[in-house]
Amino acid sequence: MTNYNLTILINNKVEDKAKTGLIDDLKKNFGTLVKEDLWGVRTLAYEIKHMDKAYFAHFEFESEPDSVITLDRNIRLNENIIRYLLVKTKKAKRITAGQAKRTAKAEAAKSEPEVKQSLPAGKKEKVESEVKAEAKEAPAAESKGKKVVQIRPKKKE
């Protein structure tokens, strides 16, 4: 089974019963429907076939490639669908909250400079306060046209 996303624009002049019937006919070709979003009537960025509004519907589903070919053919033959986008997608990995926190901590540790990690706790705070002070002074110096010099702590040998 392969994952797909389908977004369709239905002619706004079609009645509600016909819209639901059209959507139900399309759903028959889906293998397993994962998500259905009916966005409703939206204004188009530009006119399509002399229409400035359309009914938007978005689906995420899993299906076999053979049934997607018939789905594509049915969409092309239906005159009430003015535009569509059918995309093959990768299956999204589901992660737990604990995994997300661990990933965020790992990314934060990578972004810290190596100098900060090698300093003792007391000096680390002093360096951080100096960096913050420099950051506040730097925009003011730049606006006056002065050259900004960054002061970095000396590395231990």
N, C-alpha and C positions, 0 to 999 in steps of 0.2 A: 504494500500500500504506500502511495506517495502523497505528500501533503500539497494542497493547492489553496490559493486565495482567489476568489472571484468577486469582482465589483461590477455591478451593472447599473446602467442608467435607463430607466423606463420612461417612456413618453408620459408627460404629466397629464395629458388629456384622456388617458385610459381610466376607466372607472375602477373603484376600489376592489370590487369582486373580480374583475379581470386581472388586476395586479396580483392579488393573492393566488388566483388560479395559475397565472404565469410563473410565480415564484414556486408554487407547489410542484408544477411540472418540471422545473429545473432541479428541484431537490430530489426528484426521483432518480436522476442520473448521478447524484452524489453517492459515494460509498458510505462514509460515516461523517455526519455533520458534526463539526467540532464547535463552531461558533456562528451565530447569525446576528447581524446588526442591520436593522432597517432604519436608515438615517432619515427617511422621509423626503419631502420636497425641498430642494435646494436651488438657489440661483446659480446658473452656469457662468463661468468666467467669460465665455463667448458663446454666440449662438451656434447651435448644432441643428441642422435641418430646420431652420427658422423657428427654433424653440429657445427660450431663454431660461426655462425652468425644467427640472427633471426629478424623478423619484429615484433616490439612491438606495441600493441594497448591497451589503457586503457579506460574504460567506467565507468561512475557513472549513475545509473538509479534507478527508482522506479518501482516495479512490485509486482504482487501477487505471493505468494509462489508456486502455481500450475504451473505458466508459467516458473518459474525459474527451476523447475524440468525438464521440456522439454528442456529448454536451456542447462542445464547441460548434458543431454543425447545427444543432438545434437553436443555439443563440444567434448564429449568423442568419438563419432563415426566418427568425421572428422579427417582424417589422416594428413591433412596439418597443424593442430594446434598441435604443439609439447609439449607445456605446457600451463597451465592456472591456474588462481587463482580467485575463486569466493567467495566473502566475504560479509556477511550480516553486515551492518553498522547502527549506530544510526544516526538519523537526526541531523545535526549540527544546533545549535542555531545561528541565525543571530543577531549581535549586532551592534548598531550604533556607530559612532565615539565618541559621547558624553558619552555613556555608557562605552566605553573602557577607556576614560580619567578618569572617576569617579572610575573605578575599579583600575586603576594604582595609583591614589592618595591614595586610601584606603590601598593598599598594601604597599606603601611607608610609610604611617603613622604607620602601624603595625610594620615595620622593625626598626623604630627609637627606641632607648632605652628610658625607662620611665624617667630616670634621666634628659635627655635633655628636655623633655617636661615640667618637673616641675620647671626648672630653669628660672629666668628672662632673658630677651633678651640679656642684656649686658654680663651676666655670661655664657650664652649659647655659644656665640661666642668665649669666652675665653677657655671654655672646648673643643670646636671643634678644636681650634688652637693647644691646648696641645695634643689632640689625634693625629692630623696630624703630629706633631713634633715627637711624640713617634713612629708612624708608620714608619717614615723615619729613626729613630735611631735603631729600632728593628732589621732589617736585618743585619746591620753592627755589632751589638753586638752579634748576633747569630753566625755570621761567625767567630768571634774571640773566640768562646767557652764560652762566659760569659753568666751568667744567666740573663734573661730579666724579669724585674719586671714592671708590669703595675700599673700606678698610676690612681686611680679613684677618682673623686670628692666626697667630703663628702656629705651625704644626710642630709637635714634639718630635725630636730626633731620636 
